[in-house]
Amino acid sequence: MPRCAGCDRPGPAASRDPHPRGLLRSAAVDDSLRLRARAARAEVASGALRGAALRERLRAVPFGDRDAWVDELLGIEPPPPDGPDLPRGAVPYLPCGVDEILAVVQDAPVGPDDELVDLGSGLGRVAVLVHLLSGARTRGIEIQAPLVDRARTMSTAFGLTAVSFAHANAADCELDGSVFFLYAPCNGDLLARVVRRLEDVARRRPIVIAAVALELPDVPWLAARITSSAALTLYEPRVRPARGG
Ligand SMILES: C[S@@+](CC[C@H](N)C(=O)[O-])C[C@H]1O[C@@H](n2cnc3c(N)ncnc32)[C@H](O)[C@@H]1O
């Protein structure tokens, strides 16, 4: 069972709410914070607030309010109920914390030449925020169609052509990218199949796997790197692909 490396609570496989914050607490945002987030939303929509400036704006928000602030910034409403037909081993929707997302961008690091893929992308919060912070092309792969629809609506509202979402099972689809983000999307055999897809990519090109609340100690081709966040582990292939793939 995945556990949060930061606090050792059971991860989302065991609980809907191991980190009770973010959109689950949006109601607690006070009016002035809400107004400031909405002003920032207008700047993001116009293209004026991106990259380091957005990161500084986000870091200026009190730590405990950042997740709710981002939900307000991106216009994220509470999610629809998870579908009854999630395959065995698939973890229901729960958003990753903003501070872990900031840590991925800083530590991987993620830059404009990267393509980050969020495996199990939910409402699209990671894909959209990483793109806004880094300029990277981002893609989300999500098994629940209503979540994909909501993610597409959000990125379209901001006119983000470098952000896309696919409705697919990450264990079955062809993958490509330079950074793969996993917030404990699945476990057991399903996770093992996803890791095999990642190994296929790693044979072709260098990749970084950013795993939040998820450890992959039994994957021999991966080496772990410590990061600035206790909940985040970065993994890289022990052997780099030969030139020419
Ligand atoms: C813990 S949530 C993470 C959501 C998102 N990455 C975030 O941090 O905001 C896991 C998500 O993975 C999706 N999921 C689970 N198994 C999947 C699979 N095999 N392929 C694609 N999506 C999957 C679930 O529907 C859920 O939305």
PDBQT file of the ligand as one rigid body, heavy atoms in Angstrom, charges set to zero:
ROOT
HETATM    1  C1  LIG A 301      -4.430  10.193  -6.360  1.00  0.00    +0.000 C 
HETATM    2  S1  LIG A 301      -5.250  10.828  -7.816  1.00  0.00    +0.000 S 
HETATM    3  C2  LIG A 301      -4.032  11.935  -8.470  1.00  0.00    +0.000 C 
HETATM    4  C3  LIG A 301      -4.625  13.014  -9.348  1.00  0.00    +0.000 C 
HETATM    5  C4  LIG A 301      -3.633  14.022  -9.951  1.00  0.00    +0.000 C 
HETATM    6  N1  LIG A 301      -2.390  13.403 -10.379  1.00  0.00    +0.000 N 
HETATM    7  C5  LIG A 301      -3.325  15.141  -8.968  1.00  0.00    +0.000 C 
HETATM    8  O1  LIG A 301      -2.335  14.995  -8.238  1.00  0.00    +0.000 OA
HETATM    9  O2  LIG A 301      -4.063  16.117  -8.891  1.00  0.00    +0.000 OA
HETATM   10  C6  LIG A 301      -5.118   9.388  -8.868  1.00  0.00    +0.000 C 
HETATM   11  C7  LIG A 301      -5.815   9.542 -10.209  1.00  0.00    +0.000 C 
HETATM   12  O3  LIG A 301      -5.362   8.500 -11.061  1.00  0.00    +0.000 OA
HETATM   13  C8  LIG A 301      -6.432   8.010 -11.830  1.00  0.00    +0.000 C 
HETATM   14  N2  LIG A 301      -6.038   6.653 -12.240  1.00  0.00    +0.000 N 
HETATM   15  C9  LIG A 301      -5.934   5.553 -11.463  1.00  0.00    +0.000 A 
HETATM   16  N3  LIG A 301      -5.459   4.518 -12.173  1.00  0.00    +0.000 NA
HETATM   17  C10 LIG A 301      -5.240   4.974 -13.431  1.00  0.00    +0.000 A 
HETATM   18  C11 LIG A 301      -4.731   4.372 -14.621  1.00  0.00    +0.000 A 
HETATM   19  N4  LIG A 301      -4.365   3.075 -14.650  1.00  0.00    +0.000 N 
HETATM   20  N5  LIG A 301      -4.630   5.134 -15.746  1.00  0.00    +0.000 NA
HETATM   21  C12 LIG A 301      -5.006   6.437 -15.732  1.00  0.00    +0.000 A 
HETATM   22  N6  LIG A 301      -5.508   7.053 -14.630  1.00  0.00    +0.000 NA
HETATM   23  C13 LIG A 301      -5.601   6.341 -13.489  1.00  0.00    +0.000 A 
HETATM   24  C14 LIG A 301      -7.626   8.101 -10.890  1.00  0.00    +0.000 C 
HETATM   25  O4  LIG A 301      -8.844   8.119 -11.607  1.00  0.00    +0.000 OA
HETATM   26  C15 LIG A 301      -7.345   9.422 -10.164  1.00  0.00    +0.000 C 
HETATM   27  O5  LIG A 301      -7.909  10.506 -10.821  1.00  0.00    +0.000 OA
ENDROOT
TORSDOF 0
